[in-house]
Amino acid sequence: MGDVPKWILKYKEKIERGEITAEEILEEENKIREKPLKLATVLRAINALGYSVSDFRAEKKRAKPKKEGKAKREEKRVEVKWKEEKEEKEERAAIEVSKDTERRFTEIKKSWERGLGKPLTSDRFLNILLVLAKLAEQGKTLVKKS
């Protein structure tokens, strides 16, 4: 441990337990220093202790408890997504389209199949159309690959 800066040793146990990030060390050290450290200096010091910075960050992410509010929002988002998927499956079976719409869908699908030179399942083609609709909704378009 000859190359290890002495100031990093006070954080060694917290680093080992995954209780502190490089950014938090930087913040704490810069509170007590006249000349502030840079993040790269902290990262080098962590490496000098024998810890991989990427492992250190990954451990911290796993060990860090999530904020309760954020976790609840994520939980709700997943729950809503699941409900939408369930409803979508139910709707898919219950949707009735006119013969004209069905004919137009089939014509466009066949046109795409000719252009691609391979067949597409109706579900896959419908998914492509849905993605294109989402892109158009966001004001984005696809361009031909040069």
N, C-alpha and C positions, 0 to 999 in steps of 0.2 A: 504494500500500500504506500509505496514511496511517492507516487505521482498523484495521490489523492489529496485535494485541497482540504485543509483542516475544517473549514466552515461547513462542508457537506456532511461531515461525520455526525453532527448533531441531528441529522435527518435520517441516518442510516436505518434505525429501527422502523421508522414510519415507512420508509421505502421498502424494506423487507416485508412488511405487513400489507403493503399496497394501499396505505392510508393517505398518501400525499402525491400530488402531481408535480411535474417539473415547473409548471406555471405557478403553483402555490408556493413552492420553494423560492422561486424567483421573487414573488411578491413579498414573502416574509423577509428575505435577505435584503431586498431593496429598501425596506422600511428602516433598516438599521445601518445602512451604508451611506457614505457620502457620495461615492461614485457608484452608480447603479451597475448591476451585472446585466449581461445579456442572456437570453434564453439559451443560446448556443453554449455559453460557459457552464450553465447549470447542467445541460445535457452531457457535456464532456465530463463533468464531475461525477455524474451518475454512472457514466460508462467506466470511469476510473475506479469506481467502487466494485465493478464487475457485473453490473446489471445492464442488460440490453434495454435501450430506451423504448424500442417498440414493444418488448415484453412488459416493461414497466407501465406503459400507457394502456396496454391491453388488460393488465391486471387491475389497474385503477378503474377502468371502465366497468369491469366485472364486479369489483368490490364496492364501488360507489353506489350508495342507495339512491334510488330515483326519488324525485320529489313526488309527494303523494298526488298533488293536483295533476301533474303531467301523466302519471301512471293511470289515473282515472280517465283522463281524456283519451289515452291510447286504448284503454279497455273499451270505452264507449265506441271508439272508431272501429275497432275490430268487431264488436258486437253489431254495429250498424252495417258494416260490410257483409257480415255473415247473413244478416237478415235480408239485405238487398239481393245477395246471391240466391238465397232460398226463394225469395219472391220471384226473382228472375226466372229460376227454373220452373216454378209453378206457372208463371205467366207464359213461358215459352210453350208449354203444353196446352195452355188455354187460349193463346192468341189465334184469332181467326183473321185471315187476310182475304181481300177480294181476289177473285180469279185474275183480274187485271194486274194487281200488284205481284201476285205469284208468278205470272207470265213474264212481267218486266224483270223481276229478280232473276229468273232462270235465263232470260236473254242476256242480261249483263254478265251473269256468272259464266255463261258459255263463251261470251266475248273475251272475258279475262282468261279463261282456260286456253282459248286459241292463242292469245297473245303470250301467255306463259309457256305454252306447249306442254302443259300437264293438267290433269284434272284436280279440282278443288272440292272438298266436301262442302256441303251447304253451311254447316256450322263454322268452318274455317273462313269461308267467304264472308259470312255475316260478321264474324269477329273483325275481319279486315275493314269492312265497311264501318263498323262501330268505331274503330281506331281512327279512321280517316275523318269521321264525323267529329270526334273529340278534337283532333288537330284543327279542323276548320273552325270549330267553336272557339278555339284559343287564338285564331287568326294565323295559323301556320299552314303551310302547304308543302307538298312534296315536289321535288324537281327531278328531272331526268338525270341519271348518272352519266357524266361525260366520259 
